[in-house]
Amino acid sequence: MKRALPPFVFVLAAVTAMTIFGQTAGVRKVYILPMSGGLDQFLAEQLTREHVMQVVADPKTADVVLTDRLGEPFEKKLAKIYPRDEDDDDAAETHPGFRSGTAAGTIFLVDLKSRHVLWSDFEKPGRSNSQGALNRKAARIAKNLRETLAK
């Protein structure tokens, strides 16, 4: 006599298969802020093509944000995109901290809720901002992020 498997077994198998193939394990929604040279567009394409993260167009639906700048302007932009209760209390207060005058090749992955930098990568600024150079840089960043997320 054959017994039918309970429905939860099929759900468990589907979730396991999806996790193995990277569809649900660590999937995070990322919003990419505009970057110098248009690197954000190339990063969005690479992250999507390589299934590293889900790129979203609405920052309110994101879990994390990718940026090439930190500091007070970044904090103000985050407060507009993803306000927290304490943002109102600190609005008039200047926060001493990391300041960056130029984008020098560092990319930051920032958690929107905690505002912690979760990951960063440095790509030596190239002499050219050609589409090919930006695409290669974005591919290296996506590869490094994928390897970090896989750990």
N, C-alpha and C positions, 0 to 999 in steps of 0.2 A: 504494500500500500504506500503510495506516494503522499507525502505531506507538503502542503504549500508553505513556502517560507513567509514569515511575518513581514508586513510592509516595511518595518523599520530596517530590515536587512538590506533592502534595495536602496533606501535612503542613505544608509551607512556606506554602502558600496559606492554610490554615486559621489558622496562627499569625499571619500577616500581617493577615488580616481581623480576628482577635480583637484584635490590637494596635491596629489602626486604630480599632476601636470601643471601645477602652479596657478590654477585658476582662482583658488580662494585663499591659499596660504599667503598671508601677509599682504594681500591686495589692499592698496591704499589709494585713495583718490588724491591726486595732486593738482594744484593750480600753479601755473608757472607765470611769475611776474615778468613783465617786459625786461629784456636784458640788452646789454650793449651789442651792437652789430646784428641784432635780430636772432641771437643764439637761442632765444626762447622758442622760436618757431621750429628750429632744427631739433631741439631737445624734445618738444612735443611729438614730433614725428618719430624720432628714435625710440622714445619710451613707449609709444603706442605700438610701433612695429615689432619691437622686441618683447612686448607684453611684460614690461618691467613694472609699470604702474598704470592706473587708469587716469588719463589726463582729462580734467573737467574744465569747461568754459565758465562755469559759475563758481566763484570762490567760496560762496556760502555752503556748497556741497562738498568741499575739499576737507581732507583730514590734515594734509600737509601742504606746504608751499615751497617751491624752488625759487631761489633768488640769487643774484650775483652781488648783492649789497646788503649790508647790515648797518644799523645805526638808527638815529632818531627819525629820519625820513621813512625808513622801513617800518619802525614801530608805529608811526602815525598811519601809514598805509594799512598795516595789520589792524589797527584799532577801527578803521573805517570798514574794512572788509569783514572782520570777525570780532566785533566788540565784546568785551567782558565787563562785568560789573565794576571791577577796580579800575578800568580804563577811564571812567568818568571821574573818579577821585583823583587820578594822577594826571589829568589832562593838562593842567597848568604847570605841572612839575617837570623839569628837565631831568632825564635819567643819564647820569654819567655812565659811560660804558664804551663799548667798541665803536670806533668811528672809522669810516673808510671814505677817503676822498675820491678814489677811482676804482673802477672794477679791474682788478689785477689778475683775473683768471681763476678766482675762487668761486665755487658754487656751493650754496648752503641749502640743506633740506631742513625746514623748520616746522615743528609740530604746531598747529594752529591753537590748540587748547592750552598747552603748557608754555608755548613760546620758546621751547628748548631747541637748540640746534641738534638735530639727530644725526646728521652726516654732513661731511663737506669733502670737496675734492678740489684739487688745484690742477688747472690746465694752463701751461705756459702760454701767455698771450702770443699769438702768431703775428707775423709781419703782415699777413693778409687777412682780410675779412671776406674773402671770396666765398661763394656758396660751397665749394668743395672743401675748403678749409674749415668752415663752420660745421659742415656735415660730419667731417672726420672728428672734430672736437666733440660734437654732440654724441657721436657713436662711442667714443672713449668714455665720456661721462656716464652714459647709459649702461655701458658694460661694467664700469666700476660700481655703480649703484646696484645693479642686478647682483653682482658678486657679493656685495655687502649684505643685501637683503636675504640672500640665500644662506648666509651663515647662521 
